Amino acid sequence: MAVLPLLKEIPITEQDLPLQLFDVGANKGDYAEFLLKGCSGIPTTIHCFEPSPTAFSLLQMRFA
């Protein structure tokens, strides 16, 4: 996925932390997990949005 190399090109200062990333249509959270692993060592908050109650329940169980 092309997003992580792009993030590494952006100069990040202390004022930018924690990074605020969004996963819209998060499903069960695969992309959120990918982002967390790719941003290891960088304070990051990922906001996940999922309209399906079933998928949202899986998302909650995975990251709660």
All heavy atoms as an XYZ file, in Angstrom:
493
protein
N       0.845     -1.183      0.000
C       0.000      0.000      0.000
C       0.883      1.237      0.000
O       1.853      1.310      0.736
C      -0.919     -0.009      1.212
C      -1.914     -1.122      1.180
S      -3.141     -0.900      2.451
C      -4.014     -2.416      2.240
N       0.514      2.189     -0.772
C       1.365      3.343     -1.030
C       1.357      4.397      0.058
O       2.149      5.318      0.030
C       0.959      3.982     -2.355
N       0.487      4.296      1.021
C       0.365      5.374      1.996
C       1.567      5.484      2.924
O       1.999      6.581      3.247
C      -0.955      5.226      2.780
C      -0.771      4.874      4.219
C      -1.765      6.478      2.692
N       2.137      4.389      3.362
C       3.244      4.464      4.318
C       4.489      5.126      3.739
O       5.085      5.962      4.413
C       3.554      3.095      4.903
C       2.471      2.574      5.849
C       2.856      1.230      6.409
C       2.170      3.538      6.959
N       4.908      4.808      2.513
C       6.040      5.556      1.964
C       5.744      7.049      1.879
O       6.614      7.876      2.120
C       6.239      4.950      0.576
C       5.705      3.571      0.691
C       4.537      3.689      1.639
N       4.509      7.399      1.585
C       4.122      8.805      1.525
C       4.229      9.456      2.899
O       4.742     10.574      3.032
C       2.701      8.944      0.986
C       2.153     10.356      0.856
C       3.005     11.161     -0.132
C       0.708     10.322      0.393
N       3.782      8.763      3.940
C       3.887      9.305      5.300
C       5.341      9.538      5.692
O       5.650     10.494      6.384
C       3.240      8.361      6.314
C       1.731      8.406      6.445
C       1.254      7.344      7.424
C       1.254      9.771      6.885
N       6.220      8.666      5.241
C       7.633      8.804      5.593
C       8.276     10.001      4.902
O       9.314     10.475      5.320
C       8.374      7.512      5.271
C       7.916      6.367      6.159
C       8.624      5.077      5.819
C       7.987      3.891      6.449
N       8.140      3.664      7.810
N       7.657     10.518      3.852
C       8.174     11.685      3.138
C       7.758     13.002      3.801
O       8.327     14.048      3.518
C       7.667     11.686      1.689
C       8.150     10.519      0.861
C       9.642     10.563      0.598
O      10.179     11.659      0.363
O      10.275      9.493      0.626
N       6.760     12.958      4.674
C       6.246     14.171      5.313
C       7.073     14.454      6.566
O       7.172     13.593      7.442
C       4.764     13.997      5.691
C       3.934     13.745      4.434
C       4.248     15.216      6.439
C       2.508     13.333      4.712
N       7.660     15.652      6.656
C       8.394     15.972      7.884
C       7.427     16.084      9.064
O       6.430     16.796      8.991
C       9.061     17.314      7.575
C       8.398     17.852      6.367
C       7.685     16.728      5.690
N       7.701     15.337     10.111
C       6.841     15.322     11.297
C       7.586     15.984     12.444
O       8.717     15.606     12.749
C       6.449     13.882     11.659
C       5.661     13.245     10.512
C       5.631     13.850     12.944
C       5.400     11.771     10.684
N       6.946     16.966     13.060
C       7.544     17.644     14.212
C       6.785     17.238     15.477
O       5.726     16.607     15.407
C       7.465     19.172     14.051
O       6.090     19.576     14.100
C       8.098     19.625     12.740
N       7.297     17.609     16.616
C       6.639     17.316     17.891
C       5.219     17.881     17.931
O       4.337     17.299     18.544
C       7.453     17.880     19.061
C       8.723     17.122     19.355
C       8.466     15.744     19.929
O       7.538     15.578     20.744
O       9.205     14.816     19.552
N       5.013     19.018     17.264
C       3.688     19.646     17.248
C       2.669     18.794     16.503
O       1.473     18.945     16.709
C       3.756     21.024     16.610
C       4.537     22.020     17.439
C       4.676     23.337     16.713
O       5.027     23.366     15.539
N       4.399     24.415     17.419
N       3.133     17.919     15.617
C       2.242     17.078     14.817
C       1.791     15.826     15.562
O       0.932     15.093     15.072
C       2.938     16.638     13.525
C       3.326     17.805     12.651
O       2.535     18.762     12.552
O       4.425     17.769     12.074
N       2.386     15.555     16.708
C       2.121     14.306     17.414
C       1.030     14.467     18.454
O       0.917     15.502     19.064
C       3.410     13.804     18.067
C       4.545     13.536     17.084
C       5.793     13.111     17.837
C       4.172     12.499     16.051
N       0.242     13.449     18.674
C       0.237     12.206     17.927
C      -0.374     12.409     16.540
O      -1.223     13.273     16.337
C      -0.638     11.280     18.764
C      -1.590     12.186     19.464
C      -0.803     13.464     19.702
N       0.077     11.601     15.585
C      -0.533     11.631     14.259
C      -1.998     11.248     14.400
O      -2.343     10.383     15.204
C       0.143     10.638     13.320
C       1.568     10.925     12.889
C       2.051      9.811     11.957
C       1.677     12.266     12.206
N      -2.852     11.869     13.640
C      -4.276     11.559     13.640
C      -4.613     10.972     12.269
O      -4.588     11.682     11.269
C      -5.108     12.821     13.883
C      -4.780     13.539     15.177
C      -5.215     12.750     16.399
O      -6.299     12.188     16.432
N      -4.357     12.704     17.401
N      -4.861      9.683     12.217
C      -5.180      9.009     10.961
C      -6.610      8.488     11.030
O      -7.124      8.198     12.109
C      -4.203      7.856     10.714
C      -2.725      8.237     10.693
C      -1.858      6.987     10.529
C      -2.432      9.230      9.588
N      -7.241      8.358      9.864
C      -8.634      7.942      9.794
C      -8.774      6.723      8.899
O      -8.187      6.655      7.824
C      -9.501      9.087      9.242
C      -9.538     10.269     10.159
C      -8.546     11.230     10.112
C     -10.549     10.406     11.086
C      -8.557     12.321     10.965
C     -10.576     11.494     11.953
C      -9.579     12.449     11.887
N      -9.562      5.765      9.356
C      -9.908      4.582      8.582
C     -11.432      4.587      8.449
O     -12.152      4.173      9.360
C      -9.409      3.318      9.276
C      -9.624      2.051      8.458
O     -10.189      2.139      7.355
O      -9.214      0.980      8.939
N     -11.912      5.115      7.336
C     -13.352      5.236      7.105
C     -13.812      4.005      6.332
O     -13.272      3.694      5.274
C     -13.669      6.532      6.330
C     -15.159      6.650      6.073
C     -13.157      7.737      7.102
N     -14.796      3.315      6.891
C     -15.196      2.020      6.341
C     -14.212      0.969      6.812
O     -13.666      0.193      6.038
N     -13.949      0.981      8.098
C     -12.854      0.208      8.684
C     -13.052     -1.313      8.649
O     -12.094     -2.053      8.842
C     -12.622      0.644     10.131
N     -14.296     -1.747      8.435
C     -14.586     -3.169      8.431
C     -14.078     -3.780      9.731
O     -14.422     -3.316     10.807
C     -14.022     -3.839      7.187
C     -14.693     -5.161      6.872
O     -15.140     -5.861      7.765
N     -14.785     -5.494      5.611
N     -13.226     -4.784      9.669
C     -12.733     -5.409     10.904
C     -11.373     -4.870     11.338
O     -10.789     -5.348     12.288
C     -12.701     -6.922     10.770
C     -11.815     -7.415      9.665
C     -11.843     -8.923      9.549
C     -10.906     -9.316      8.416
N     -10.600    -10.722      8.412
N     -10.819     -3.874     10.606
C      -9.625     -3.190     11.065
C      -8.306     -3.602     10.451
O      -7.254     -3.280     11.003
N      -8.315     -4.280      9.326
C      -7.052     -4.695      8.705
C      -6.174     -3.498      8.337
O      -4.963     -3.497      8.590
C      -7.300     -5.537      7.460
C      -7.865     -6.908      7.784
O      -7.736     -7.357      8.942
O      -8.444     -7.535      6.878
N      -6.776     -2.468      7.755
C      -5.999     -1.285      7.354
C      -5.502     -0.521      8.583
O      -4.361     -0.063      8.610
C      -6.839     -0.382      6.454
C      -6.043      0.730      5.820
C      -5.030      0.458      4.924
C      -6.311      2.064      6.131
C      -4.287      1.470      4.344
C      -5.576      3.082      5.543
C      -4.580      2.785      4.658
O      -3.845      3.788      4.087
N      -6.321     -0.438      9.613
C      -5.895      0.221     10.849
C      -4.680     -0.498     11.446
O      -3.718      0.136     11.887
C      -7.042      0.256     11.856
N      -4.705     -1.806     11.442
C      -3.566     -2.575     11.947
C      -2.324     -2.330     11.087
O      -1.221     -2.173     11.600
C      -3.892     -4.062     11.986
C      -2.787     -4.892     12.576
C      -3.150     -6.356     12.716
O      -4.195     -6.786     12.183
O      -2.373     -7.069     13.359
N      -2.508     -2.289      9.769
C      -1.424     -1.996      8.841
C      -0.806     -0.632      9.158
O       0.419     -0.479      9.207
C      -1.965     -2.045      7.414
C      -1.006     -1.587      6.365
C       0.016     -2.408      5.921
C      -1.129     -0.326      5.804
C       0.892     -1.981      4.935
C      -0.258      0.105      4.821
C       0.758     -0.719      4.388
N      -1.665      0.369      9.389
C      -1.169      1.704      9.728
C      -0.425      1.704     11.055
O       0.630      2.328     11.187
C      -2.329      2.707      9.783
C      -2.962      3.076      8.455
C      -4.205      3.929      8.684
C      -1.974      3.803      7.554
N      -0.968      1.029     12.054
C      -0.308      0.969     13.357
C       1.083      0.350     13.256
O       2.043      0.852     13.841
C      -1.150      0.173     14.357
C      -2.321      0.896     14.971
C      -3.168     -0.071     15.803
C      -1.862      2.065     15.828
N       1.191     -0.728     12.509
C       2.494     -1.380     12.343
C       3.458     -0.477     11.571
O       4.634     -0.392     11.895
C       2.340     -2.718     11.634
C       1.712     -3.775     12.504
C       1.554     -5.087     11.763
C       0.916     -6.127     12.651
N       0.690     -7.395     11.939
N       2.947      0.207     10.556
C       3.781      1.084      9.750
C       4.227      2.335     10.472
O       5.225      2.944     10.118
N       3.474      2.716     11.499
C       3.800      3.926     12.268
C       4.405      3.573     13.623
O       4.386      4.395     14.536
C       2.547      4.771     12.452
S       1.910      5.475     10.925
N       4.925      2.369     13.758
C       5.497      1.978     15.055
C       6.608      2.945     15.438
O       7.395      3.376     14.597
C       6.010      0.542     15.008
O       7.090      0.434     14.123
N       6.614      3.319     16.685
C       7.603      4.265     17.171
C       7.159      5.715     17.031
O       7.824      6.611     17.533
N       6.050      5.949     16.352
C       5.505      7.295     16.186
C       4.172      7.329     16.922
O       3.292      6.506     16.645
C       5.265      7.630     14.696
C       6.557      7.540     13.903
C       4.640      9.017     14.544
C       6.361      7.628     12.396
N       3.990      8.232     17.879
C       2.689      8.321     18.549
C       1.578      8.561     17.519
O       1.635      9.519     16.756
C       2.839      9.517     19.491
C       4.321      9.639     19.705
C       4.948      9.198     18.411
N       0.625      7.659     17.466
C      -0.414      7.696     16.439
C      -1.762      7.337     17.039
O      -1.868      6.399     17.822
C      -0.090      6.683     15.315
O       1.206      6.967     14.795
C      -1.097      6.739     14.194
N      -2.778      8.078     16.648
C      -4.161      7.746     16.977
C      -4.875      7.483     15.667
O      -4.802      8.282     14.742
C      -4.848      8.910     17.716
O      -4.146      9.175     18.917
C      -6.290      8.581     18.034
N      -5.548      6.342     15.597
C      -6.306      6.007     14.397
C      -7.785      6.016     14.756
O      -8.212      5.329     15.690
C      -5.891      4.645     13.824
C      -4.409      4.683     13.454
C      -6.746      4.288     12.612
C      -3.851      3.393     12.944
N      -8.545      6.808     14.032
C      -9.988      6.904     14.227
C     -10.650      6.016     13.189
O     -10.493      6.233     11.989
C     -10.455      8.353     14.045
C      -9.752      9.304     14.956
N     -10.189      9.559     16.240
C      -8.631     10.039     14.781
C      -9.372     10.431     16.813
N      -8.419     10.733     15.943
N     -11.367      4.982     13.654
C     -12.015      4.036     12.756
C     -13.517      4.283     12.734
O     -14.134      4.457     13.783
C     -11.756      2.603     13.219
S     -10.023      2.121     13.164
N     -14.072      4.269     11.540
C     -15.504      4.427     11.353
C     -16.017      3.227     10.574
O     -15.476      2.894      9.517
C     -15.807      5.715     10.574
C     -15.341      6.954     11.291
C     -14.066      7.457     11.064
C     -16.162      7.599     12.196
C     -13.620      8.584     11.725
C     -15.732      8.733     12.857
C     -14.458      9.225     12.631
N     -17.055      2.581     11.095
C     -17.638      1.422     10.431
C     -19.146      1.413     10.682
O     -19.581      1.303     11.825
C     -17.009      0.132     10.945
C     -17.606     -1.119     10.383
C     -17.706     -1.111      8.870
O     -16.681     -0.897      8.186
O     -18.823     -1.314      8.354
N     -19.959      1.549      9.599
C     -21.404      1.607      9.777
C     -22.077      0.248     10.024
O     -23.155      0.203     10.610
C     -21.902      2.218      8.463
C     -20.867      1.851      7.460
C     -19.563      1.824      8.221
N     -21.462     -0.838      9.606
C     -22.080     -2.157      9.786
C     -21.948     -2.596     11.238
O     -20.832     -2.721     11.754
C     -21.400     -3.186      8.880
O     -21.734     -4.497      9.294
N     -23.072     -2.853     11.917
C     -22.995     -3.292     13.321
C     -22.176     -4.574     13.504
O     -21.442     -4.711     14.479
C     -24.452     -3.514     13.722
C     -25.240     -2.673     12.775
C     -24.463     -2.680     11.486
N     -22.278     -5.496     12.569
C     -21.528     -6.755     12.676
C     -20.032     -6.500     12.564
O     -19.247     -6.978     13.392
C     -21.979     -7.740     11.582
O     -23.389     -7.944     11.710
C     -21.256     -9.066     11.707
N     -19.620     -5.752     11.539
C     -18.198     -5.447     11.364
C     -17.687     -4.570     12.504
O     -16.568     -4.750     12.979
C     -17.964     -4.767     10.020
N     -18.515     -3.639     12.965
C     -18.106     -2.769     14.070
C     -17.845     -3.584     15.337
O     -16.894     -3.334     16.074
C     -19.160     -1.697     14.342
C     -18.776     -0.741     15.418
C     -17.787      0.223     15.195
C     -19.367     -0.794     16.665
C     -17.415      1.097     16.201
C     -19.005      0.075     17.672
C     -18.037      1.030     17.432
N     -18.682     -4.586     15.557
C     -18.476     -5.463     16.713
C     -17.132     -6.183     16.618
O     -16.396     -6.284     17.609
C     -19.624     -6.468     16.787
O     -19.442     -7.350     17.853
N     -16.790     -6.672     15.439
C     -15.485     -7.324     15.233
C     -14.335     -6.333     15.455
O     -13.314     -6.674     16.051
C     -15.397     -7.920     13.836
C     -16.317     -9.078     13.516
C     -16.302     -9.412     12.038
C     -15.943    -10.297     14.346
N     -14.522     -5.122     14.971
C     -13.521     -4.061     15.148
C     -13.302     -3.776     16.632
O     -12.158     -3.669     17.096
C     -13.997     -2.813     14.412
C     -13.090     -1.618     14.294
C     -11.859     -1.958     13.469
C     -13.834     -0.450     13.677
N     -14.392     -3.681     17.373
C     -14.280     -3.429     18.818
C     -13.555     -4.574     19.531
O     -12.709     -4.333     20.387
C     -15.666     -3.259     19.437
C     -16.282     -1.919     19.199
C     -17.593     -1.786     19.917
O     -18.490     -2.622     19.758
N     -17.720     -0.759     20.731
N     -13.899     -5.786     19.187
C     -13.258     -6.938     19.844
C     -11.768     -6.982     19.527
O     -10.967     -7.335     20.390
C     -13.915     -8.250     19.401
C     -15.270     -8.474     20.014
S     -15.936    -10.124     19.702
C     -16.387    -10.001     17.985
N     -11.419     -6.579     18.330
C     -10.022     -6.650     17.906
C      -9.152     -5.603     18.588
O      -7.983     -5.846     18.886
C      -9.965     -6.473     16.388
C      -8.625     -6.712     15.795
C      -8.735     -6.694     14.291
N      -7.492     -7.065     13.663
C      -7.343     -7.130     12.362
N      -8.349     -6.860     11.557
N      -6.174     -7.460     11.851
N      -9.695     -4.402     18.803
C      -8.878     -3.298     19.302
C      -9.260     -2.810     20.690
O      -8.684     -1.842     21.170
C      -8.915     -2.117     18.314
C      -8.233     -2.431     17.016
C      -8.962     -2.751     15.891
C      -6.859     -2.418     16.934
C      -8.333     -3.042     14.691
C      -6.217     -2.720     15.749
C      -6.952     -3.036     14.630
N     -10.201     -3.450     21.344
C     -10.630     -3.008     22.680
C      -9.600     -3.339     23.730
O      -8.780     -4.169     23.617
C     -11.958     -3.626     23.043
